[in-house]
Amino acid sequence: MNSNIVDRSRRLGPHQTASHHITSHHIVSYRHPNTSHLQLPPPRVVASPVAIDAAQSVTGRLSEALGRVSHALTGSSDRLAQAFAHAAHSLPQTLSSSADRLAYSADKTADRICEASDSLAKGVCQPLQEVD
């Protein structure tokens, strides 16, 4: 047996089931001499020219599709960046405007409370003054 080929069935422990042992017995991995990573064994069958052409066609179509997806995502990213930049630019003005409206509304509410208080004070104090 080649030293680069590792039979995983030797690694099975007593706790593993027979069905696992049977399937694992047939799993053979190729260990590349320059790395410690297990890899699939090198192909043993030479592909036909038709299969090679089909694989290249599929690879080309996948590459084209990934390019289109990348382009679409880049466009979306650019539009999002522009939207955030616009929001960041207009947000202080929007907040300032909202704060101004809130201050105006609070001022008007304070005026109404003062008027109501004055009216209430006049209404309460007037009868008392008349009694004196």
N, C-alpha and C positions, 0 to 999 in steps of 0.2 A: 504494500500500500504506500502511495506517495506520502511524504512527510507533510505536504501542504494540505492534504485532505484529512479532515477531522470527522470521525463518525460520532454523532451526538448520542447514539444509543448507549455508549459506554458511560455516559453521565447520568443515566437514569438511576433513581434511588428506589428502595424497596416500597416506598409509599405511593409510587406511581402505578396506575392501572395497567392491565395487560394491553388494552386497546391503545393507550398512550404509548406503551412500549413498542407495539407493532408499527404505529405510524412513525414514531421517532426513529425506529431502526432504519427506515429508508431515507431519512433526511441526512444528506451529506453536504457539507459546506466547504467552500474553497477558501483557504486562508492565504491571502496574497503575501509573498515572502517579504515585502518591504513594509508591511503594516501589521498591526495587531487586530485589525477589523476583519470580521467574517464577511465574505462577499459571495455572490452567486458564482457557480463554476463558469469558466469561459464557455461560450457557445461551441457545441460540437457539430452543429449542422450548418452548412453554408446556405444562406438564403438565396432563393432564386431571384433573377433580375426583376421579375414581376413583383415579388414581395418587397424588394428594395425600392422600386419605383413607388409602390403603394405607401410604404413607410415614409418616403421622402415627401410624397404628396400630403399625407396626413400631418407630418411635421410642419410643412409649409403653411397649411391651413391653420394649424394651431398657433403658429408664430404670428400669422396675420390677425387671428382673433385676439390673441394676447396684446398685440400692438394696438388694436382698436379699443380694447378695454383700458389699456394704459392711457391712451389719448383721452378717452372719455373721463377717466378718473382725474387726469391732470386738469381738464377743462372744469370739472366740478370743483376741484380744489381751488382753482383760480377764482371761480365765481364765489365760492364761500369766503375766500380771503378778501375779495372786494366788498362783499356784504358786511363782513365784520369790520373792515376799515371804515366803511360808510357809517355803520352803527356807532363805532367808537368816535368818529368825527362829530356825528349829530347828537350823540347822547348827552354831552354837557349842555348843549343848547336846549334840548328837550327837558332835561332835569331842571335847568334854570327857569324855563318857561313854566314848568309845573310848580316849582317852588314859588314863583311870582303869583300864579293863580291861587295857590294855597294861602299865601300871605294875605292877598287881597280878600279872599273868602273869610279868613280868620278875622281880619280887620273889620269887615262888614258885620260878622257875627258879634264881635265885641261891641260895635256900635249899637246893634239891636239889643244886646243884653243891657247896655248902659241906658238906652232909651226905656226899655221895659222896667229897669230898676228905678229910674227917675219917675216914671209914670206910677209905678207901684208906691214909691215913697210919697209922691204927691197925693195919691189916693188914700194912703194910710194916714199921712200927716194932716191933710185938710180937715177931716172930721175932728181930729183931736184939737186942732187949732180953733175950730168953731166952738168946741165945747168950752175951751178956756175962756 
